Amino acid sequence: MAAAALAPAQGRNLEIGSFKGRSTVGIAYVTRALDLGTVVAVDPHTSPASTDPDLRGKTTSYEDFVANLGAAGVLDRVEIKRAYSHDLAREWKEPIRFLWIDGDHTYEGAKADVDMFKPHLADGAIVAMHDVLGTFEGALRVFVEEVLDSDDFGPAGFSGSIGWAQYRPRDGGAPRFRRRRRLLAIPARRLISVARRAERGLHGWNKFLYKVWRPLAPHGDVGIAWFAHLISG
């Protein structure tokens, strides 16, 4: 919500992966309060899905999604796209100021989401990805390789399992930004193989490595004033 509120760029707010709408509601509250436009929420709402909780026999989360937006009073602030992100990408032409990626967590899926929508990022836009600092190898690997390793991005960090970065192709390669991204990438890169093995469960030596490397990637709460200063400089 802070990233959506403070992104110093003009454009649309895009959410990839909505499930039942918790993040959608948060982003919509912020963008409504600050007059930052609507939220475009794309999700096929199919079930079962590899990264969504089991719906216990239901084949879609769509009705719950719409009901939750209505209950929160933000239904009119969300542009619902009941589709896959690659379908939306074919027709997308607008600049993006805030991009929230929480869809397909496989390497191929997460990389496609970055690749498809990165060309539309406005200078100064914020990209945030869910579950990159956990046990999803694909999302983590994409964040490391396509974001932390790229000079198209400047300030970056983690908060909980979320990875975020600011799109700054004009000065992302500056030493102050590159140094911090490389430091963040060291423990994150070590966690890729841990996450790969965690598909069979996080235990034994793998669990030990997880407990060693994850704390070395700073991922505590982000101070709003600090965050605002970082992305405005």
C-alpha positions in Angstrom: 0.0 0.0 0.0 2.9 2.4 0.7 4.5 1.5 -2.6 1.2 2.2 -4.4 0.8 5.5 -2.5 4.3 6.8 -3.0 5.4 5.7 -6.4 6.6 8.9 -8.1 5.3 8.2 -11.5 2.3 8.7 -13.7 0.3 5.8 -15.1 -1.9 2.9 -14.2 -1.9 0.6 -11.1 -1.8 -3.1 -12.2 -2.2 -6.1 -10.0 -1.4 -9.5 -11.4 -3.0 -12.2 -9.2 -5.9 -11.2 -7.0 -7.4 -14.5 -5.6 -10.1 -13.2 -3.1 -9.0 -9.6 -3.2 -7.1 -8.8 0.0 -4.3 -7.0 -1.8 -6.7 -5.5 -4.3 -8.7 -3.9 -1.5 -5.6 -2.4 0.1 -4.3 -0.9 -3.2 -7.8 0.4 -4.1 -8.2 2.1 -0.7 -4.9 4.0 -1.2 -5.4 4.9 -4.9 -8.9 6.2 -4.1 -7.8 8.3 -1.1 -5.0 9.9 -3.1 -6.8 10.2 -6.4 -4.3 7.9 -8.2 -6.7 6.2 -10.5 -8.3 2.8 -10.4 -6.7 -0.7 -10.0 -6.6 -3.0 -12.9 -6.8 -6.5 -11.4 -6.1 -9.5 -13.7 -6.7 -13.0 -12.6 -8.4 -16.0 -14.3 -9.8 -17.0 -10.9 -9.5 -20.7 -11.7 -9.2 -23.4 -9.1 -7.3 -25.4 -8.3 -4.2 -23.3 -8.8 -0.6 -24.2 -7.8 -0.1 -21.0 -5.6 -3.6 -20.5 -4.2 -5.1 -22.2 -1.2 -7.5 -25.1 -1.9 -11.1 -23.9 -2.4 -12.4 -27.3 -1.3 -14.1 -28.3 -4.5 -15.0 -24.9 -5.8 -13.7 -24.2 -9.3 -13.3 -20.4 -9.0 -12.6 -17.6 -6.5 -14.3 -15.0 -8.6 -17.6 -14.7 -6.7 -15.7 -14.3 -3.4 -13.4 -11.8 -5.0 -16.3 -9.6 -6.2 -18.2 -10.0 -2.9 -15.1 -8.9 -0.9 -14.6 -5.8 -3.1 -18.2 -4.9 -2.7 -18.1 -5.4 1.1 -15.0 -3.1 1.3 -16.7 -0.5 -0.8 -14.1 -0.4 -3.6 -15.8 -2.4 -6.4 -16.1 0.8 -8.5 -12.4 1.5 -8.1 -11.3 -1.8 -9.6 -11.2 -2.8 -13.3 -11.6 -6.5 -13.2 -9.9 -8.5 -15.9 -10.9 -12.1 -15.6 -8.1 -13.5 -17.7 -4.5 -14.6 -17.7 -1.9 -11.9 -17.5 -0.5 -12.9 -20.9 -3.9 -12.3 -22.5 -4.0 -8.8 -20.9 -0.4 -8.1 -22.1 -1.4 -8.5 -25.7 -3.6 -5.5 -25.6 -1.9 -3.4 -22.9 -0.6 0.0 -24.2 -0.6 2.3 -21.1 2.2 3.4 -18.8 2.3 1.7 -15.4 3.2 3.5 -12.1 2.7 0.6 -9.7 3.0 -3.1 -10.6 2.1 -5.8 -8.1 3.0 -9.3 -9.2 1.4 -12.2 -7.3 0.3 -14.5 -10.0 2.0 -17.6 -11.4 5.0 -18.3 -9.1 6.8 -20.6 -11.4 10.0 -19.3 -13.0 8.4 -19.2 -16.4 5.3 -17.5 -15.2 6.9 -14.9 -13.0 9.5 -14.1 -15.7 6.8 -13.7 -18.3 5.0 -11.2 -16.1 8.1 -9.1 -15.7 9.1 -9.4 -19.3 5.6 -8.6 -20.6 4.9 -5.5 -18.5 8.4 -4.1 -17.9 8.3 -2.2 -21.3 5.3 -0.3 -20.0 6.8 0.8 -16.7 7.0 4.6 -16.3 10.2 6.1 -15.0 10.0 6.0 -11.2 7.4 3.2 -11.1 7.5 0.7 -8.3 7.5 -3.0 -8.9 6.6 -5.3 -6.0 6.6 -9.1 -6.1 5.0 -11.4 -3.5 6.6 -14.6 -2.1 10.1 -13.9 -3.4 11.7 -14.4 0.0 10.2 -17.7 0.9 10.0 -21.2 -0.6 8.9 -20.3 -4.2 12.0 -20.9 -6.3 10.6 -19.3 -9.5 9.5 -16.0 -8.0 12.7 -15.6 -6.0 14.9 -16.5 -9.0 13.1 -14.0 -11.2 13.4 -11.2 -8.7 17.1 -11.8 -8.3 18.0 -12.3 -12.0 15.5 -9.8 -13.6 15.4 -7.1 -10.9 18.3 -7.1 -8.5 20.8 -8.0 -11.3 19.4 -5.3 -13.6 20.7 -1.7 -13.9 17.2 -0.7 -15.0 16.2 -0.7 -11.3 17.5 1.6 -8.6 16.4 1.4 -4.9 15.3 -2.1 -3.9 14.5 -4.1 -0.8 12.5 -6.8 0.9 9.6 -6.5 3.4 8.5 -9.8 4.7 8.3 -12.1 1.7 7.8 -9.1 -0.7 10.6 -7.9 -2.9 10.3 -4.4 -4.3 12.3 -2.1 -6.6 12.0 1.2 -8.4 12.3 1.3 -12.2 15.0 3.9 -12.9 16.6 3.1 -16.3 18.2 6.6 -16.3 20.4 6.1 -13.2 19.8 2.5 -11.9 23.4 1.7 -12.7 24.7 4.3 -10.3 27.2 2.8 -7.8 24.9 3.6 -4.8 22.0 1.6 -6.2 24.0 -1.2 -7.8 25.9 -1.8 -4.6 22.8 -2.2 -2.5 21.1 -4.5 -5.0 24.2 -6.7 -5.2 24.3 -7.0 -1.4 20.6 -7.9 -1.3 21.2 -10.5 -4.1 23.9 -12.4 -2.1 21.6 -14.1 0.5 18.7 -14.1 -1.9 20.7 -16.1 -4.5 21.7 -18.6 -1.9 18.1 -19.2 -1.1 17.2 -20.2 -4.6 18.5 -23.7 -4.2 17.0 -23.9 -0.8 13.6 -23.0 -2.2 14.0 -25.5 -5.0 14.5 -28.3 -2.5 11.8 -27.0 -0.2 9.2 -28.2 -2.7 9.6 -31.6 -0.9 9.4 -29.9 2.5 11.6 -27.6 4.5 13.4 -29.8 7.0 16.8 -31.0 8.0 19.9 -29.4 6.4 17.7 -27.4 4.0 15.8 -25.9 6.9 19.1 -25.0 8.6 20.3 -23.2 5.4 17.0 -21.4 5.2 17.4 -20.1 8.7 21.0 -19.0 8.0 20.4 -17.1 4.8 17.0 -15.6 5.1 17.8 -13.3 8.1 20.8 -12.0 6.1 18.4 -10.5 3.6 16.9 -7.5 5.5 13.2 -7.9 5.3 11.7 -6.1 8.3 9.0 -3.4 8.2 9.8 -0.5 5.9 9.7 3.0 7.5 7.4 5.2 5.4 9.6 8.3 5.7 12.7 6.4 4.7 11.0 4.7 1.8 9.6 8.0 0.5 13.1 9.6 0.7 14.7 6.6 -1.0 12.5 6.5 -4.0 12.3 10.3 -4.5 16.1 10.9 -4.7 
